[in-house]
Every structure is written in C-alpha cells, then in structure tokens.
Amino acid sequence: QVQLVESGGGLVQPGGSLRLSCATSQSISSIAFMGWYRQAPGKQRELVAAILNGGSIKYLDNVKDRFTISSDNAKNTMYLQMTSLKAEDTAVYYCNVQFSMKYYWGQGTQVTVSS
C-alpha cells in the first residue's frame, strides 16, 4: 500500500502561482510512475504532468512552459509548480503513482484561479 497526502491548493488570481505537494509513504526511488492529474467540473480527469520510469517527463500541451513537475527523493515528495495560472486551470488536482504494478491516488486538492 502507498499513502499519498496532497497539499498546496487554494485560491489564486490569474497570473499567479501555486506549488502542489504530494508526500508518499514509499520511497520515490521505488516508484515507477509519478503524475499529476486534474478534473474540472463536468470534465474528464486528464493527465497534466508525469515523470515516467527512466526519468522522462511529459506535460499536457496547454501547461507546457507554465507547470513543472519534480520530486525530492530525500523527502519522498513530488511537486507541481504552477505559474501563470489561468481560469481554465481551475480543477481538483490529484497525484498518482504506480508502485508494485498498482496505481494509487491522492485525496485531491482544489485549485481555483479567479479574480
């Protein structure tokens, strides 16, 4: 079992920044996949950013150059740094990891971008 605890969501004005954190109960070095998803009201959950096995990184096209995914092995924590936030980034954000052939989800954190 892997426990994931998210933090860092909130209300921010357009153009602002937020950093989401996802603390894991397993060593990040043993995790095959780490990703951030989001789900806006009435929409399907979508993959925003991911660190794949081997270290390659992928982003959703409309967050490239604005969002950065990273991890800190010493803290067993993954991050999503979000800058230049737009109203359309408003959603519940979830972290997701694959460990031992199973996927685990965080509880979700609300990000609201509004003036």
Secondary structure as the mmCIF struct_conf table of DSSP 4:
data_model
#
loop_
_struct_conf.conf_type_id
_struct_conf.id
_struct_conf.beg_label_comp_id
_struct_conf.beg_label_asym_id
_struct_conf.beg_label_seq_id
_struct_conf.end_label_comp_id
_struct_conf.end_label_asym_id
_struct_conf.end_label_seq_id
STRN STRN1 LEU A 4 SER A 7
STRN STRN2 GLY A 10 VAL A 12
TURN_TY1_P TURN_TY1_P1 PRO A 14 GLY A 15
STRN STRN3 LEU A 18 THR A 24
BEND BEND1 SER A 25 GLN A 26
HELX_RH_3T_P HELX_RH_3T_P1 ILE A 28 SER A 30
BEND BEND2 ALA A 32 ALA A 32
STRN STRN4 PHE A 33 GLN A 39
TURN_TY1_P TURN_TY1_P2 PRO A 41 GLY A 42
BEND BEND3 LYS A 43 LYS A 43
STRN STRN5 GLU A 46 ILE A 51
TURN_TY1_P TURN_TY1_P3 ASN A 53 GLY A 54
BEND BEND4 GLY A 55 GLY A 55
STRN STRN6 ILE A 57 TYR A 59
HELX_RH_3T_P HELX_RH_3T_P2 ASP A 61 VAL A 63
TURN_TY1_P TURN_TY1_P4 LYS A 64 ARG A 66
STRN STRN7 PHE A 67 ASP A 72
TURN_TY1_P TURN_TY1_P5 ASN A 73 ASN A 76
STRN STRN8 THR A 77 MET A 82
BEND BEND5 SER A 84 SER A 84
HELX_RH_3T_P HELX_RH_3T_P3 ALA A 87 ASP A 89
STRN STRN9 ALA A 91 PHE A 99
TURN_TY1_P TURN_TY1_P6 SER A 100 MET A 101
STRN STRN10 LYS A 102 TRP A 105
STRN STRN11 THR A 109 VAL A 113
#
